[in-house]
Amino acid sequence: MRVKTVVEIAPSLLIIKGALFSVSGKKWVRPSGFATGLKTFNSLTKQKEPLILERERVATWYSCGPTVYDHAHLGHACGVLCLVTDNVSPTTIATLYEDEFKRDMLSLKVIPPAVYLRVTENVHHIVAFIEGIIKNGHAYATKEGDVYFDIQSIGDRYGKFVGAVDSQGEPGSTNKRDSRDFALWKQSKPQEPYWESPWGRGRPGWHIECSTIASSVFGSQLDIHSGGIDLAFPHHENEVAQSEAYHQCGQWANYFLHSGHLHLKGSAEKMSKSLKNYITIKDFLQSYSASEFRMFCLLTKYRSAIDYSESSMLEARTSLGTISTFIHDAKAYIKGQLQCTPVQEAVLWERLAETKYSVVKALADDFDTPRAISAVMNLVYHGNCQLQPVSKSEGVARSPAVFGAMVTYISDVLDVFGIDLLHIKVRADVVSSCRSLEGIVEKLTHFRSEVRAFALARQDCTITGSPNKPGLYPDRIPLLKACDILRSELAPLGVLIKDRGATSTWELTEGKPSQRGQYKDQETSS
């Protein structure tokens, strides 16, 4: 979802100037606007809610960006990139890792946002935002030069997320009025970067950064806010409190979507820079493709924790390979390059319609991508069941239209998910080469079998003069020897042909045998 930089505030928005408590307590109010037909799990209500946007076909969506002080890792890639915030480390370091982050996201085919906003370039807006909160009576400055949000000033409105009320407050000045009060501005320590402010030299608090930047783009109303589940409290809780205090509104963000963490297999800890248990995107792309990583993510619901392992990546790679092979075979069938038994066309049209319905239903139900992918894989399975190759297909009716529709639909779905079929084509070309080799071996073996059958034909007893043992035709014996020579010469090349009486079998012995063929010699007995 791309960030939109222009947002109009709907007349129905619940904003009552000077009356912050227009919505009492932690009650959620269903927004009015344009129904999307989707339901999503809203962390504010702890249940699935209809997704209603302020503007038709436009979602104002903010997602917390990374703190760019180190390399980007796979945990970052699992989230939706909307805005990037940098930290307060020296600008050169922040710029270095921000640029690297952008390159890594592009390498994973992540569409860049419409706008990048950095904390260091918006400190003046942050200062003004804090001043607005103080003016509205919801924050106070201490004699040390810190500014804290006043939790008590908003009554029972604090604690929208699970466990928030019982959670420990942030450490800070002993002059805080309430242990839950959190910093909006902190006095700078020696050797720390600082900015001038009405309260002295200092730097912004963690939570105020996102509220200010999101408000500078979207104003006083936000459709969707997202981030990792660990950000629900205190980060998002505090964002809500200070944003509603500044805008004097009853409901700043209508929906909160929280994603699960990425874990290394067997580890209870999330993948993070601070724990040094991460895999950088650059290292990952040495072994896997962006499309394989996307499929890996799609196979797990976004709200669930994801276990990263070689086996899980192999599952993603196998799924893509199965889809790629089917598309390749279907296109070959459409072009007449693959001969198959008659297709149950009506069954495939029905399966295609069922798949389209199932995919839409799954995605509308809180973006259930595993169920959507399962529906696509089921369509591929039924398509493969109908593509049964034969060596001869004269007079067999063909059904290219249904396979064309299936290929187009599957390609469109993968394109929506950002999976690049052109990249997978590299593997499809390998499959194509193998299948071409198998086709050649099959036809060669069939030709040899017919020649061998002709050479093994016995003469009539009256011609040979022997009543008990009919003999071979002398002029055909060289053909039989040629068949034996061909079999011997193909063996070192990885093609093994075995003659058992009237039957000839073959297999490819280079690596894992991919196909076996069998032909019965005509009118032979040896």
C-alpha positions, 0 to 999 in steps of 0.5 A: 500500500503506497503512502498518499501525501494528500488526504481530505478529512471527511465531514463525518469525522468525529472531531470535537474541538476542546472536547477530547473525551467525545468518545468515552474510555476505550470504546471503538467507533466504527468509521463511516465512509467506503466499505471495502468488503474486507474484514481485518483483525483490529487490535483496538477491538481484539476481533475482526472488523469490516474495513471502512476507508475514509476515501474510496480506493485510497487507504491512509496507512502508516507503518513504523519504519526501522531505526537505521543504525545497522544492516536491514534483515529479514524481520524488516522485510516481513513488514509493510514498508510505508514510511522510514524514520531514522534515529538520532545517531550521526547523519552519515551513519543514518544515511548509509544504512537508510540507503542500504535499506532502500536498496534491500527493499528494492531487491525484494521487489518492495514498491517504494513509498510515495514519500520518505520522511526522516525524524532528523529533518522534522524536529521543528515539527516535533517541537511544534507538536509537543507545544500543541499537546502542552497547550491542550493541557496534556503534557508538562515540562520538568525543571531538568528540561524534559517534557512528559505526557500527562496520563492522568489528564486523559482519564480512562482513555489510556490502555487500549491494548491488551495488558497496557494498564498493568504494564510498567511505566518508562524510566525517567525523571523522578519529577514525573507526576505518574510512573506511566507518564512517557517522554515527549522530549528528553534533555540531551546527554553529553556527546549526544546529538541535540536540537534547540527547543523551548525546553533547552537542548534535547532530542525527541522521545521515541513515540512522538516521532511517529505521531508527528510524521504521520500527522504531517502527511495524513492530518488528524485522521488515519485509516490504518496503522501497522507494525510488529506486535511488540510495538502495541505497547507502549509505542502504539499506545502512547502514539494514540494518546499523544495524537488524540491529545494534540488533534483533540479527536476521539479516534485518531487511527481507526484500525491497528494491524499488528504482524507476528515476529520472524524467528530463527527455527528453534529460537523463542526470540524474535529476529532483531538487530539488538539480539544479533540473531538476524540474517541480512537481506544481502546474505539471504539473497545469495541463496534464495530469490525475492519471489521465494521469500515472498512465497515463504511469507505468504504461506503464514498468516501475517499475525502469526509468528514465522519460523525461518528455516531451510525446510520452510524455505524449501517448501516455498521454493517447491511451491513456486517450482510446482506452479512454474512447471504447470504454467510451462506445461500448460503453455506447451499444451496451448501451443500444441507442443505437448500432446495429451489425453482428452481433457475434462474441460468442464471440470477445469472451468468449474475448478477455475471459478471455485478458485477465484471465489476461494482466493477473494474470500480468503483475502477478504478474511483478514488477508488470509494468504495461506488459504489463498495460496492453497486454493491456487495450488489446488487449481494447479493440482487439478490442471496437472491431473488433466495434462497426461502426455501421450506419444500419439494424439491423432484425432484427440480433441484439444482444450487450449482455452481453459488452460489459457484462462488458468495460466492468466489467472494464476499469473495475475494472482502471483503478480498481485503478490509481487512474485516475478514469474520471469525470475522463476522462468530460469528454473522453468527453462531447466525443466523445459530442457529436461522435458525436451531430452525426455521427449527425444529419448522417448521417440528414439526408444520407440523408433528403436523398438519398432526396428528391433521388432522388425529385425526379430521377426522369424521366418516361416518354417517351410522357408528355413527347412527346420520344423522346430526352430524358425530362424531370423531373416539373415538380411535383418540381422545387421539391424538387430546389431545396430539396435544393440550398438545404439543401446551401448552408446547411449548408456554412457550418456545417461540413457539406459535401455533394457530389452526384456523379451518383447518389451524395451524400457528406458530411464535417464540415469543422470541424477534422479531418474525423471521418467521411464518409458516402456514399449512392447515389440510388435509380433516378437517372442524373444 
